[in-house]
Amino acid sequence: MTTDYMDILLIVPASAIVFALGASIGSFINVVVYRLPAGLSVLWPPSRCPHCLNQLKAYDNVPVLGWVWLRGQCRYCKSKISVRYPVVEAVTGIIFLLVFLIFKVSIYTIGYWAFCSWLLALSLIDLDTMTLPNQLTQSGLVLGIVFQMIVGFLPEASWVGLIKHLMMGIVGAVLGLWLFDAIAIVGSMILGKTAMGAGDAKLAAMMGAWLGWKYLLLAGFMACAVGALVGGGAIALSQRRFGQKIPFGPFLALGAAIALFGGEAILSAYLRLFFPVS
């Protein structure tokens, strides 16, 4: 049996396990997104129908499949269950699988699973409430700093590496906070009203802690570019009025994901294009 064939035999069950893990985390993200803005505990009580308050059975809580089995309805009161729940679970499973396939079995995989989970939860909350809770941005920032310290120390148990990565995380966080605070101030002066919420700068700080300053700048650029494109398209299609607020957190999260998965390739292509080696 060839090595390639053995690798395929191993990667298939591993991928299934990773997807199931991600979908389970996605189920918890749904709980966080619903309860955190409402000031409710994310741990207690167990999952229940928001209409009749009956506690869900364990088999009803199986990610993605539970919604299918129930045909999108509560078992007890027949109230509709939003299709967003299984979609979030499936998307989280796909994200976990993508991270695993790129970064393999490593500390990066575990760290980026957490980072992407925070980004997804913050994006959904921003879409729902136009807010980015401090509990998530601040805890995500701290986790990012800790992650940088771990990846700096682990390869050779190097304190020099730990300090180097710690400083990279701190510089990225400070740059993210200052940069988007500056953008908010300038934008408010131009528009004559608040241009960006304080939560966006805090999210950028969290991203900087995880990505470092170079990938933060790329993520910020991509977020602004996609946000301008989507906002301009919505105005052109009369879906939104000029000056109407839109949540920017999802665009920042998308920019962070682009930087995480394709940042190295994008920056390399940019350098080759504008700074070719003679």
C-alpha positions as CSV (number, residue, x, y, z in Angstrom):
1,M,0.0,0.0,0.0
2,T,1.5,3.3,-1.1
3,T,2.1,6.2,1.2
4,D,-0.2,8.5,-0.8
5,Y,-3.0,5.9,-0.4
6,M,-2.4,5.6,3.3
7,D,-2.6,9.4,3.6
8,I,-6.0,9.5,1.9
9,L,-7.3,6.7,4.2
10,L,-6.2,8.8,7.2
11,I,-7.3,12.2,5.9
12,V,-10.9,11.2,5.2
13,P,-11.9,10.2,8.8
14,A,-9.8,13.0,10.2
15,S,-11.6,15.5,8.0
16,A,-15.0,14.1,9.1
17,I,-14.0,14.4,12.8
18,V,-12.7,18.0,12.3
19,F,-15.9,19.0,10.5
20,A,-18.1,17.5,13.2
21,L,-16.0,19.4,15.8
22,G,-16.4,22.6,13.9
23,A,-20.1,22.1,13.5
24,S,-20.4,21.5,17.3
25,I,-18.5,24.7,18.0
26,G,-20.9,26.4,15.5
27,S,-23.8,25.2,17.6
28,F,-22.3,27.0,20.6
29,I,-21.6,30.1,18.5
30,N,-25.3,30.2,17.8
31,V,-25.9,30.2,21.6
32,V,-23.4,33.0,22.1
33,V,-24.8,35.1,19.3
34,Y,-28.3,34.9,20.7
35,R,-27.6,35.1,24.4
36,L,-24.6,37.4,24.8
37,P,-26.3,40.6,23.5
38,A,-29.3,39.8,25.6
39,G,-27.2,39.7,28.8
40,L,-28.0,36.0,29.3
41,S,-25.6,33.2,30.4
42,V,-24.1,31.3,27.5
43,L,-23.8,28.2,29.7
44,W,-27.1,28.0,31.5
45,P,-29.8,27.0,31.0
46,P,-29.3,24.3,28.4
47,S,-30.5,24.9,24.9
48,R,-34.3,25.4,24.7
49,C,-37.0,26.7,22.4
50,P,-37.1,30.5,22.7
51,H,-40.9,30.4,22.2
52,C,-42.2,27.6,24.4
53,L,-39.0,27.3,26.5
54,N,-39.0,23.5,26.4
55,Q,-35.5,22.1,26.8
56,L,-34.2,20.5,23.6
57,K,-33.4,16.8,23.6
58,A,-29.8,15.7,23.0
59,Y,-30.6,14.2,19.6
60,D,-32.4,17.4,18.6
61,N,-29.1,19.3,19.3
62,V,-27.0,17.3,16.8
63,P,-25.4,20.0,14.6
64,V,-27.0,20.4,11.2
65,L,-28.8,17.1,11.3
66,G,-31.0,18.0,14.3
67,W,-32.6,20.9,12.3
68,V,-33.1,18.5,9.3
69,W,-34.8,15.8,11.6
70,L,-37.1,18.4,13.1
71,R,-37.8,19.8,9.6
72,G,-37.0,23.3,10.9
73,Q,-39.7,23.3,13.6
74,C,-39.7,23.0,17.4
75,R,-40.7,19.5,18.4
76,Y,-43.2,20.8,21.0
77,C,-44.8,24.1,19.8
78,K,-44.0,23.7,16.0
79,S,-42.5,27.2,15.9
80,K,-40.1,27.7,13.0
81,I,-36.4,27.3,13.7
82,S,-34.3,29.7,11.6
83,V,-32.3,28.1,8.8
84,R,-29.4,30.3,10.0
85,Y,-28.7,27.8,12.8
86,P,-27.7,24.8,10.6
87,V,-26.0,27.2,8.2
88,V,-23.7,28.6,10.9
89,E,-22.9,25.1,12.1
90,A,-22.1,24.0,8.6
91,V,-20.0,27.1,7.8
92,T,-18.0,26.7,11.1
93,G,-17.4,23.0,10.2
94,I,-16.1,24.1,6.8
95,I,-13.9,26.7,8.3
96,F,-12.4,24.3,10.8
97,L,-11.8,21.8,8.0
98,L,-10.1,24.5,5.9
99,V,-7.8,25.5,8.7
100,F,-6.9,21.9,9.4
101,L,-6.1,21.1,5.7
102,I,-3.8,24.2,5.5
103,F,-2.1,24.1,8.9
104,K,-2.2,20.4,9.5
105,V,-1.8,19.1,13.1
106,S,-0.2,22.0,14.8
107,I,-0.6,24.7,17.4
108,Y,-1.6,27.0,14.5
109,T,-4.6,24.9,13.8
110,I,-5.9,25.1,17.3
111,G,-5.2,28.8,17.6
112,Y,-6.8,29.7,14.3
113,W,-9.9,27.6,15.1
114,A,-10.3,29.9,18.1
115,F,-9.6,33.0,16.1
116,C,-12.1,32.2,13.4
117,S,-14.7,31.2,15.9
118,W,-14.4,34.7,17.6
119,L,-14.6,36.4,14.2
120,L,-17.7,34.5,13.2
121,A,-19.5,35.2,16.5
122,L,-18.6,38.9,16.4
123,S,-19.7,39.2,12.7
124,L,-23.1,37.6,13.4
125,I,-23.7,39.8,16.5
126,D,-22.7,42.9,14.6
127,L,-25.2,42.0,11.8
128,D,-28.0,41.5,14.4
129,T,-27.3,44.3,16.8
130,M,-24.8,46.7,15.2
131,T,-22.6,46.1,18.2
132,L,-19.3,44.3,18.9
133,P,-19.4,43.2,22.6
134,N,-16.3,44.0,24.6
135,Q,-16.5,40.6,26.2
136,L,-15.5,39.0,22.9
137,T,-13.2,41.7,21.5
138,Q,-11.2,41.9,24.7
139,S,-11.0,38.2,25.4
140,G,-10.1,37.6,21.7
141,L,-7.3,40.1,22.0
142,V,-5.9,38.5,25.1
143,L,-6.1,35.0,23.5
144,G,-4.2,36.5,20.4
145,I,-1.4,37.8,22.6
146,V,-1.2,34.4,24.4
147,F,-1.2,32.6,21.1
148,Q,1.7,34.7,19.8
149,M,3.7,33.9,23.0
150,I,3.1,30.2,22.6
151,V,4.1,30.0,18.9
152,G,7.2,32.1,19.6
153,F,8.3,29.9,22.5
154,L,7.4,26.4,21.4
155,P,9.7,25.5,18.4
156,E,12.9,25.8,20.3
157,A,11.8,26.8,23.8
158,S,13.2,30.2,23.0
159,W,12.5,33.1,25.3
160,V,13.8,35.3,22.5
161,G,11.1,34.0,20.2
162,L,8.5,34.4,22.9
163,I,9.4,38.1,23.3
164,K,9.6,38.7,19.6
165,H,6.1,37.3,19.0
166,L,4.8,39.0,22.0
167,M,5.9,42.4,20.7
168,M,4.5,41.5,17.3
169,G,1.1,40.9,18.8
170,I,1.2,44.0,20.9
171,V,2.4,46.2,18.0
172,G,-0.4,44.7,15.8
173,A,-3.0,45.3,18.5
174,V,-1.9,48.9,19.1
175,L,-1.7,49.7,15.4
176,G,-5.2,48.3,14.8
177,L,-6.7,50.3,17.6
178,W,-4.9,53.6,16.6
179,L,-5.5,53.1,12.9
180,F,-9.2,52.6,13.0
181,D,-9.7,55.2,15.7
182,A,-8.0,57.6,13.3
183,I,-10.2,56.5,10.4
184,A,-13.3,57.0,12.6
185,I,-12.2,60.5,13.6
186,V,-11.4,61.6,10.1
187,G,-14.5,60.0,8.7
188,S,-16.7,61.7,11.4
189,M,-15.1,65.1,10.5
190,I,-15.8,64.6,6.8
191,L,-19.4,63.3,7.2
192,G,-20.3,65.4,10.2
193,K,-21.5,62.4,12.1
194,T,-20.2,59.2,13.7
195,A,-18.5,57.3,10.9
196,M,-17.5,54.1,12.7
197,G,-18.3,52.5,16.0
198,A,-15.7,52.1,18.8
199,G,-16.2,48.3,18.6
200,D,-14.6,48.3,15.1
201,A,-11.3,49.6,16.4
202,K,-11.4,47.1,19.2
203,L,-12.0,44.3,16.7
204,A,-9.1,45.6,14.6
205,A,-6.9,45.5,17.7
206,M,-7.9,41.9,18.3
207,M,-7.1,41.1,14.7
208,G,-3.7,42.8,15.0
209,A,-2.9,40.6,18.1
210,W,-3.5,37.5,16.1
211,L,-2.1,38.5,12.7
212,G,0.7,41.0,13.4
213,W,0.9,44.4,11.8
214,K,1.6,43.4,8.2
215,Y,-1.3,41.1,7.8
216,L,-3.5,43.5,9.8
217,L,-2.9,46.2,7.2
218,L,-3.8,43.8,4.5
219,A,-6.9,42.7,6.3
220,G,-7.9,46.3,6.9
221,F,-7.4,47.2,3.2
222,M,-9.4,44.2,2.1
223,A,-12.2,45.0,4.6
224,C,-12.4,48.6,3.3
225,A,-12.3,47.6,-0.3
226,V,-15.1,44.9,0.1
227,G,-17.1,47.2,2.3
228,A,-17.0,50.0,-0.2
229,L,-17.9,47.7,-3.0
230,V,-20.9,46.1,-1.1
231,G,-22.0,49.5,0.2
232,G,-21.8,51.2,-3.2
233,G,-23.6,48.3,-4.8
234,A,-26.4,48.4,-2.2
235,I,-26.8,52.2,-2.8
236,A,-26.8,51.7,-6.6
237,L,-29.5,49.0,-6.2
238,S,-31.5,51.2,-3.9
239,Q,-31.1,48.7,-1.1
240,R,-29.6,51.4,1.2
241,R,-29.5,55.2,1.4
242,F,-26.3,57.1,1.2
243,G,-25.0,57.7,4.8
244,Q,-27.1,54.8,6.2
245,K,-25.1,52.8,8.7
246,I,-23.9,49.3,7.8
247,P,-22.1,46.9,10.2
248,F,-18.4,46.9,9.4
249,G,-17.5,44.0,11.7
250,P,-18.3,41.3,9.1
251,F,-16.1,43.1,6.5
252,L,-13.2,43.2,9.0
253,A,-13.7,39.6,9.8
254,L,-13.7,38.7,6.1
255,G,-10.5,40.8,5.6
256,A,-8.9,38.9,8.5
257,A,-9.9,35.6,7.0
258,I,-8.4,36.6,3.6
259,A,-5.2,37.7,5.3
260,L,-5.1,34.5,7.3
261,F,-5.6,32.0,4.4
262,G,-4.0,34.0,1.6
263,G,-2.0,36.8,3.1
264,E,1.4,35.4,2.2
265,A,0.5,34.8,-1.4
266,I,-1.2,38.2,-1.8
267,L,1.8,40.1,-0.3
268,S,4.3,38.1,-2.4
269,A,2.3,38.9,-5.5
270,Y,2.2,42.5,-4.6
271,L,6.0,42.7,-4.0
272,R,6.7,40.9,-7.3
273,L,4.4,43.3,-9.1
274,F,5.6,46.6,-7.7
275,F,9.1,45.8,-6.5
276,P,10.4,43.2,-9.0
277,V,13.9,41.8,-8.4
278,S,16.2,42.8,-11.2
